[in-house]
Amino acid sequence: MDLSVHIEFLSKTDIGYLNDGGNPVSTAGAPLFTIQLDDPMAYVDRSIRQVVDMKYHFDGGITLRSLTGIQNIFTVNNLDANGGGPFPPANPLLQADHNSFKSQGNFWFYSQEFDLVSPEDQQLRWVLGLFGERQVSSIPDFLKTGKNGFTFTGFFLGFGADVPIFLSPWHQIEDDLAVFGNVQYDIQPDLTVEAGLRYSYIHKEQFTDFSLGLFGFLNPPTIYIPFGNPVGGSTQHESGDYVDGKIALQWKPTDDDFAYVSASRGHTVKGMNIFPPHDPYKPVEVWNYEVGWKSTILDGHMRTQLDAYYENIGNYQAVFGFTTGGGGGGVINASETRNAETRSRIWGIEASGQGNWG
């Protein structure tokens, strides 16, 4: 057996810098586009990404592909957390709060995929693959590093403190593993059936140590008490596996017409909220059904696309805002991810066309 190969190598490097000045926060009860902010804002992303794509072409036509990626993002996001405040404190002896949220974090993404691909000119074509990814997220601990990783200042007591009054480090590792396969078979030269199956496994682990600062008017503050976590912080785990797939029938009656019908099932991953009590949320399940027709008409001058689809979605994930705190007129605007209690259904019809008479 001749195992001589032809090798392709492609390397890409992306370097990014984004600075849009910050995310403005509107004021409750005020017109949407009337923005009044009194705390410094910042939003900066610095990133670098390296991708290496290698293909090994065997003489028999089979291709082995390796796709390797590594990416790092450092981000800063500071915003005014009470919009048009400060508001008068409940105690007139206290200073009005300038409530702000300051954050920064470092995020790493490592991925590796291997694909074994059959020749394209066969009646039966197939792809087999393995995929793995690790995401490492790290937000620093202010009490240990002095960096505003995930910190709220002001709030609660009306002391107008510049030091955090509510804070936590955050460390999360997410591992994703998958094995998948896809086949296409030409029943006739103009009729093809396609099927694919994917098994996925995910594991998440996060650590938080939320603290609520007292006597924030001192610099540095003297007391931090646990808030929703045991002393020393807590670790949460979530893991699960999913089986997804698709099946499709493709028909090409003429060189100018192509019709298809397909059914597929997919998931997004489960997880847990960062704020105590760290409620978990389920993965989203999506069933998708689609039928479509693509055609070339008017002697090749125009191409058209027409399709109809229906989606049935379970455990839809949505982010809900809530407030916590009080005292001195200050509140914390927080959010958590929850699942919809009932299934969602979406259907639609799409039509488009492109013409060229030039």
C-alpha positions in Angstrom: 0.0 0.0 0.0 1.4 3.3 -1.1 1.2 5.8 1.8 2.9 8.7 0.1 1.2 12.0 0.9 0.8 15.5 -0.4 0.8 18.0 2.4 -1.0 21.4 2.6 -0.1 23.9 5.4 -1.9 27.1 6.2 -1.2 29.4 9.1 -3.2 32.4 10.1 -2.6 35.0 12.8 -5.1 37.6 13.9 -4.3 40.5 16.2 -7.2 42.6 17.4 -7.6 45.8 19.4 -11.1 47.3 20.1 -11.7 50.4 22.1 -15.2 51.8 21.9 -15.1 54.0 25.0 -17.6 52.1 27.1 -21.1 50.8 27.4 -23.6 53.5 28.3 -26.4 52.8 30.7 -29.8 54.4 30.4 -31.7 55.7 33.4 -34.9 54.1 34.6 -37.9 56.3 33.8 -35.9 58.6 31.5 -36.2 58.7 27.7 -34.2 55.9 26.1 -31.7 58.1 24.3 -31.2 60.5 27.2 -28.0 59.3 28.8 -26.6 60.9 31.9 -23.4 59.3 33.3 -21.2 60.5 36.1 -18.6 57.6 36.4 -15.7 56.7 34.1 -16.5 54.2 31.4 -14.2 51.9 29.5 -14.5 49.0 27.1 -11.3 47.6 25.6 -10.5 44.2 24.0 -7.0 43.0 23.1 -6.8 39.7 21.4 -4.5 37.4 19.4 -5.5 34.2 17.6 -3.4 31.6 15.9 -4.8 28.9 13.6 -2.9 26.1 11.9 -4.7 24.1 9.2 -2.8 21.1 7.8 -4.1 18.5 5.3 -2.5 15.2 4.4 -3.7 13.9 1.0 -3.1 10.2 0.5 -2.8 8.8 -3.0 -6.0 6.9 -2.6 -7.9 10.2 -2.3 -8.5 10.2 1.4 -7.6 13.4 3.3 -6.5 13.7 6.9 -7.0 17.2 8.2 -5.8 18.8 11.4 -7.2 22.1 12.6 -5.4 23.7 15.6 -6.4 26.9 17.3 -5.3 29.0 20.2 -6.7 32.4 21.2 -6.2 34.9 24.0 -8.5 37.8 24.9 -7.9 40.4 27.6 -10.8 42.7 28.3 -11.7 45.7 30.4 -15.4 46.8 31.0 -16.1 49.6 33.4 -19.5 51.2 33.5 -21.8 53.5 35.5 -24.1 51.1 37.2 -26.8 53.5 38.3 -27.2 55.6 35.2 -28.2 59.1 36.1 -27.3 58.9 39.8 -26.0 59.5 42.4 -29.3 59.6 44.1 -29.8 61.2 47.6 -29.0 58.7 50.3 -31.6 57.6 52.8 -29.4 59.0 55.6 -28.7 62.7 55.0 -25.4 62.4 57.0 -24.0 60.1 54.3 -22.5 61.0 50.9 -24.5 60.1 47.8 -23.2 57.0 46.0 -21.5 57.0 42.7 -22.4 53.4 41.8 -20.1 51.8 39.3 -19.1 48.4 38.0 -15.4 47.7 37.1 -14.2 44.5 35.6 -11.3 42.9 33.7 -10.5 39.4 32.7 -8.1 37.1 30.8 -9.6 34.3 28.6 -7.8 31.5 26.7 -9.3 29.2 24.1 -7.5 26.0 22.9 -9.0 23.8 20.2 -8.1 20.8 18.1 -10.0 18.9 15.4 -9.1 15.9 13.3 -11.1 15.0 10.2 -10.8 12.0 7.9 -12.4 12.9 4.6 -13.2 10.6 1.7 -12.6 11.4 -2.0 -15.2 13.8 -3.4 -15.7 11.9 -6.7 -17.2 8.8 -5.1 -20.8 7.7 -5.0 -20.5 7.3 -1.2 -18.7 10.2 0.5 -18.0 10.5 4.2 -16.4 12.5 7.0 -15.2 11.2 10.4 -14.1 13.7 13.1 -12.8 14.3 16.6 -13.0 17.6 18.3 -11.8 19.0 21.6 -11.8 22.5 23.2 -10.8 24.0 26.5 -11.8 27.5 27.6 -10.0 29.0 30.6 -11.5 32.2 32.0 -9.9 34.1 34.8 -11.1 37.3 36.6 -8.7 38.5 39.3 -9.4 38.7 43.0 -9.3 42.4 44.2 -8.5 41.4 47.8 -5.3 39.6 46.6 -4.2 41.6 43.6 -5.8 45.0 43.9 -7.2 44.7 40.4 -10.8 45.5 39.7 -11.7 42.1 38.3 -15.4 41.9 39.1 -16.2 44.7 41.5 -19.0 47.0 42.4 -18.3 50.3 44.1 -20.7 52.5 46.1 -24.1 50.9 46.7 -25.8 49.9 49.9 -24.5 52.2 52.6 -24.1 55.6 50.9 -20.5 56.1 51.8 -19.4 56.9 48.2 -16.5 54.6 48.5 -14.0 54.3 45.7 -13.1 50.8 46.9 -15.2 47.8 46.0 -18.3 47.1 48.2 -19.3 43.9 46.4 -16.8 41.7 44.6 -15.6 38.3 43.6 -12.9 36.5 41.7 -14.1 34.2 38.9 -12.3 31.2 37.5 -13.9 28.8 35.0 -12.6 25.9 33.0 -14.9 24.5 30.3 -14.0 21.3 28.4 -15.9 20.3 25.2 -15.3 17.0 23.5 -17.1 15.6 20.4 -17.0 12.7 17.9 -19.0 13.0 14.7 -19.6 11.5 11.3 -21.4 12.5 8.1 -22.2 10.5 5.0 -23.6 11.4 1.5 -24.8 8.7 -0.9 -26.0 9.3 -4.5 -29.1 7.1 -4.9 -29.2 8.3 -8.5 -27.0 10.9 -10.2 -29.6 13.6 -9.5 -30.8 12.3 -6.0 -28.6 12.3 -2.9 -29.3 11.4 0.7 -27.2 12.9 3.5 -27.0 11.9 7.2 -24.9 13.0 10.1 -24.5 12.2 13.8 -22.6 13.9 16.6 -22.0 13.0 20.2 -20.8 15.8 22.5 -19.7 16.0 26.1 -19.2 19.1 28.2 -17.9 19.8 31.6 -17.8 23.2 33.4 -16.2 24.1 36.7 -16.3 27.6 38.2 -15.0 29.2 41.4 -16.4 32.3 43.0 -15.9 34.0 46.4 -18.4 36.8 46.7 -17.8 39.3 49.5 -19.8 42.2 50.7 -17.7 45.1 52.1 -18.6 47.0 55.2 -17.1 50.3 56.3 -16.4 51.1 52.7 -15.6 54.8 53.6 -12.3 53.6 55.0 -9.4 53.2 52.6 -8.6 50.4 52.5 -11.9 48.8 53.8 -11.5 46.8 57.0 -14.2 44.2 56.8 -15.4 41.9 54.0 -18.1 39.3 54.8 -19.1 36.3 52.7 -22.1 36.9 50.5 -23.9 33.8 49.4 -20.8 31.7 49.5 -19.0 29.9 52.3 -15.8 31.3 53.7 -13.0 30.8 51.2 -15.4 30.6 48.2 -17.2 27.8 46.5 -16.9 25.7 43.3 -19.7 24.6 41.1 -19.8 21.9 38.5 -22.0 21.1 35.5 -21.6 18.4 32.9 -23.7 16.6 30.3 -23.7 14.9 27.0 -25.8 15.3 23.9 -26.6 13.4 20.7 -27.4 15.5 17.7 -28.0 14.7 14.1 -29.4 15.5 10.7 -30.9 13.9 7.6 -31.5 15.5 4.3 -32.6 14.6 0.8 -31.2 16.6 -2.2 -32.6 16.5 -5.7 -31.2 18.1 -8.8 -33.6 17.4 -11.7 -31.8 19.8 -14.1 -28.6 21.8 -14.1 -30.6 24.9 -13.1 -32.7 23.5 -10.3 -31.9 22.2 -6.9 -34.4 21.1 -4.2 -33.9 19.8 -0.7 -35.7 18.7 2.5 -34.0 18.3 5.8 -34.5 17.6 9.5 -31.9 18.2 12.2 -31.5 18.4 16.0 -29.0 20.5 17.9 -28.1 21.8 21.3 -26.4 24.7 23.1 -24.6 23.8 26.3 -25.9 23.9 29.9 -24.3 26.0 32.6 -24.6 27.8 35.9 -25.0 31.4 36.9 -22.2 33.4 38.4 -24.2 35.0 41.2 -25.2 33.1 44.3 -27.1 30.7 44.6 -25.5 29.8 41.2 -28.7 28.4 39.8 -28.0 26.0 36.9 -29.7 26.2 33.6 -30.5 23.5 31.1 -29.2 23.1 27.5 -31.3 24.4 24.7 -32.7 21.7 22.4 -33.6 22.7 18.8 -35.5 20.6 16.2 -35.3 22.2 12.8 -37.2 21.2 9.6 -36.7 22.9 6.3 -37.7 22.5 2.6 -36.2 24.6 -0.1 -35.7 25.2 -3.9 -32.9 27.0 -5.7 -33.1 27.8 -9.4 -31.4 29.7 -12.2 -33.7 31.3 -14.7 -33.9 33.8 -17.5 -31.0 32.2 -19.5 -28.7 32.3 -16.4 -29.3 36.0 -15.7 -31.1 35.4 -12.3 -30.7 33.1 -9.4 -33.6 32.5 -6.9 -33.9 30.9 -3.5 -37.1 29.9 -1.7 -37.5 27.9 1.5 -39.8 27.3 4.4 -38.7 26.3 7.9 -40.1 25.2 11.3 -38.2 25.1 14.6 -39.3 23.6 17.9 -37.1 24.9 20.8 -37.0 23.5 24.3 -35.4 25.1 27.4 -34.8 28.4 25.6 -32.1 30.3 27.5 -32.8 34.0 28.3 -31.0 36.5 30.5 -33.2 38.2 33.1 -32.2 41.3 35.0 -32.8 41.9 38.7 -31.7 44.2 41.5 -30.4 43.5 44.9 -29.2 45.7 47.8 -30.5 48.9 49.1 -29.6 51.4 51.8 -28.5 54.8 50.8 -30.6 54.5 47.7 -28.1 52.2 46.0 -28.9 48.9 44.2 -26.9 46.4 42.2 -28.2 45.7 38.8 -27.5 42.0 38.2 -28.6 39.3 35.8 -29.0 35.6 35.6 -29.7 33.0 32.8 -33.0 31.0 33.1 -34.8 28.5 30.9 -38.2 29.1 29.4 -40.9 27.0 31.0 -42.6 26.0 27.8 -41.4 25.1 24.3 -41.0 27.8 21.7 -42.0 27.5 18.0 -40.8 29.5 15.1 -41.8 29.1 11.4 -41.1 31.2 8.4 -40.8 31.6 4.6 -37.8 33.1 3.0 -37.3 34.2 -0.6 -34.4 35.9 -2.3 -32.9 36.5 -5.8 -29.9 37.9 -7.5 -29.9 39.2 -11.1 -27.1 40.2 -13.5 -27.7 41.7 -16.9 -24.4 43.6 -17.1 
